[in-house]
């Protein structure tokens, strides 16, 4: 599939495309026994993510969703990065999908004056750990998460990126 990658806000018509990217990565690639029913946020993205200072973005080529990224407002000028997934054929520097999704998130966070972005991930996502660390995230203990952080059952590693306060 050729074409230009576009990063844009999630729209309701993207729901099945988002699920089609996320579920196979979780289940087949990483062997996590999780279903769509275990992730009700994926059936209510607008309500769950696109409220307060949160948002949700998709990377598309044509009408195909090839990447996803959610930002959940957890209060206190803090947010949780969730659901960052890129379809296998669109990973890496050549495509820049993950980097562009993260750039969009940071621009949004700066505009909304979010002071810190937290995330949880599984110890299986080794490439993701390297990506987050290269992009300024520092590993923290579970005990250092803010009270409002939504810990998922599969989360075993946690990170934070503190953002410069907006002028």
C-alpha positions in Angstrom: 0.0 0.0 0.0 1.4 3.3 -1.0 0.5 6.9 -0.1 1.1 9.6 2.4 0.6 8.9 6.1 -1.8 11.3 7.6 -2.1 11.9 11.4 -5.5 13.2 12.4 -8.0 13.1 15.2 -10.1 10.0 15.6 -13.6 10.1 14.1 -16.4 7.5 14.8 -15.9 6.0 11.3 -12.4 5.0 12.4 -13.5 2.6 15.2 -13.2 -0.7 13.3 -9.9 0.3 11.8 -8.6 1.1 15.2 -9.7 -2.3 16.5 -8.2 -4.0 13.4 -4.8 -2.5 14.2 -4.7 -3.0 18.0 -6.3 -6.5 18.6 -4.0 -8.6 16.3 -0.9 -6.9 17.8 -2.0 -7.7 21.3 -3.2 -11.2 20.7 -1.1 -12.6 17.8 2.1 -10.7 18.0 2.5 -10.6 21.7 0.3 -13.4 22.9 -1.7 -11.4 25.3 -5.1 -13.1 26.0 -7.2 -10.0 25.6 -10.5 -9.4 23.7 -12.4 -6.3 22.6 -14.7 -6.9 25.5 -11.7 -6.5 27.9 -11.2 -3.0 26.4 -14.5 -1.1 26.5 -12.6 2.1 25.8 -12.2 1.0 22.2 -16.0 1.1 21.7 -16.3 4.5 23.3 -13.1 6.4 22.2 -14.8 9.8 21.9 -16.2 9.6 25.4 -13.2 7.9 27.0 -10.3 9.8 25.4 -11.6 12.9 23.7 -12.7 14.7 26.8 -11.0 17.1 29.2 -7.4 17.5 28.0 -7.4 14.1 26.3 -7.6 13.1 22.7 -7.1 10.2 20.3 -5.3 10.2 17.0 -5.1 7.8 14.1 -2.4 7.4 11.4 -4.0 6.6 8.1 -2.9 5.9 4.6 -5.9 6.4 2.4 -8.8 5.0 4.3 -6.8 2.4 6.2 -5.8 3.0 9.9 -2.2 2.0 10.3 -1.5 3.6 13.8 -3.3 4.7 16.9 -2.5 6.8 20.0 -4.7 7.8 22.9 -4.2 10.4 25.6 -6.4 10.1 28.7 -6.8 13.1 30.9 -6.2 11.9 34.5 -6.5 15.3 36.2 -3.9 17.6 37.8 -2.4 18.7 34.5 -1.4 15.0 33.9 -2.4 12.5 31.2 -1.9 8.9 30.4 -0.6 7.7 27.0 -2.6 4.7 25.9 -3.2 2.5 22.9 -0.1 3.4 21.0 0.0 0.8 18.2 1.5 0.8 14.7 0.6 -2.0 12.2 3.7 -4.1 11.6 4.2 -3.1 7.9 4.4 0.6 8.9 6.9 0.5 11.8 10.3 2.0 11.8 12.0 5.2 10.8 11.2 4.7 7.1 7.5 5.3 7.8 7.8 7.5 10.9 4.3 6.7 12.0 5.0 6.2 15.7 7.2 9.4 15.8 4.6 11.4 14.1 1.8 10.2 16.4 4.0 11.1 19.4 4.8 14.5 17.9 1.0 15.2 17.6 0.5 14.1 21.2 3.3 16.4 22.5 2.0 19.4 20.5 -1.5 18.8 22.0 0.0 18.4 25.5 1.9 21.7 25.2 -1.2 23.5 23.9 -3.3 22.1 26.8 -0.5 22.8 29.4 -0.2 19.1 30.4 2.8 18.9 32.8 3.4 15.1 32.6 2.5 12.2 30.5 2.6 8.7 32.1 2.3 5.3 30.4 2.2 1.7 31.3 3.2 -1.2 29.1 4.0 -4.8 29.2 7.6 -6.1 29.6 7.0 -7.9 26.2 7.1 -4.6 24.2 10.9 -4.3 24.0 10.9 -2.1 20.9 8.3 0.2 22.5 10.5 0.6 25.6 13.4 1.7 23.4 11.2 4.1 21.5 9.8 5.7 24.7 13.2 6.1 26.2 14.6 7.7 23.0 11.7 10.1 23.2 12.4 11.4 26.7 10.4 9.0 28.8 12.0 7.8 32.0 11.1 4.5 33.7 9.4 4.9 37.1 8.0 2.4 39.6 4.3 1.6 39.8 4.3 3.4 43.2 5.3 6.7 41.5 2.2 6.8 39.3 -0.4 9.4 40.1 -3.6 8.2 41.9 -5.7 8.7 38.8 -3.5 6.6 36.4 -5.5 3.8 34.9 -3.3 0.7 35.4 -4.1 -2.1 33.0 -3.8 -5.7 34.1 -1.0 -6.4 31.6 1.1 -3.3 32.6 4.4 -4.2 34.2 6.6 -1.3 33.2 5.8 2.4 33.7 7.2 5.6 32.3 6.8 9.4 32.6 7.8 12.3 30.5 7.7 15.6 32.2 6.9 18.5 29.9 8.1 22.0 30.1 5.4 24.3 31.4 3.8 26.4 28.7 4.7 30.0 28.8 
